[in-house]
C-alpha cells in the first residue's frame, strides 16, 4: 500500500468512525471487539509496596493542564496544542522523564494507579505536540507495521528498563491489574469522542472521586449515550471494550444506568436496547474550536 493510499484508508476509517453505526449490535459488537486491544496482563508490573507512604509529585502536569485545557460549551475539555510554548514543551518532557525515572515498583497500588494514568495522558499530549498540526491522532502513523494507525503501538517511554507503548500502559497494565471499567474514563486519546482529559492530575487521594465524576460526565453526554430512532446510540468504547462493561449489551446498559442522571436514565429505560454506536476521532483541539 503506497503512502497516499494508506493515508486515504486512514482518513476513510476515521470518517467511518464518526458516522453512527445503526445496525443491531447482537453479533456485530462482538466482531468489532475482535479488533480492539485485549486486556492481557504484563505480570512484571504487578509488583508494589502496600506499606509505602511515598507520594509522586504531579504538580508540573497540573500546571500544564491549568494553562492549556479549556471546556467548551458542550462540556468537552479541549487542549490548546497550538498555544503550548517552547518552555512548556520542555517542562512536559521533564515531567515525563521524571516519571520514567521513578522506582515505580516501590510505590503503593494507589500511587501507581495515578502514576500510570497521568503518564498515559502526558505521553498522549506529548506525541500530539510532536506531530502537530494534525486533524486526528490517528494521522500520527508512527506505530510499527505497514497498516499502522496512530501512535499507540510505538514505544514512547522506558520505565524500569522496559520500553512501553500507550497500548502497553492501558491494556497490559491499567486494565488487567485494576480491572475497573472506569479506566476508560481516565485515559484520554486526544479525540472529541473520548472521555474528557481531566482538569487536574490524578493522585492517590483524588483518583476515586475523579473516576466517578468522569464516568458520570461521559455517560450523561451525547458522546457517551443518546437516544436513536430504534434504541440507544452509545460510544464505541462500549462496543470495543464490552468485556469490561459486563461483556454483553445488558451489562453495558446496567453500567450506563449506574451513572445516568434523570434525563439519561429515562432515555435508557425507554429504549432498553443498544441500536448502534459512534465515535468522533477529530482532535480535541481548543485552537480549532476558537479559543
Secondary structure, DSSP 4 states (H G I P E B T S, - for coil): --HHHHHHHHHHHHHHHHS-B-S--TTHHHHHHTTSPP----GGGG---TT-------HHHHHHHHHHEEE-TTS-EEE-GGG--HHHHHHHHHHHHHHHTS-GGGS-HHHHHHHHHHHHHHHHHHHHHHH-S-SBGGG---SSSTT--SSTTS--EEETTEEE-HHIIIIIIIHHHH--TTHHHHS--SBTTSPPPPSS---TTTHHHHHHHHHHHHHTSTTTEEEETTEEEEETHHHHTGGGTTTSHHHHHHHHHHH--HHHHHHHHHH-SEEEEE---BB-BTTTTT-
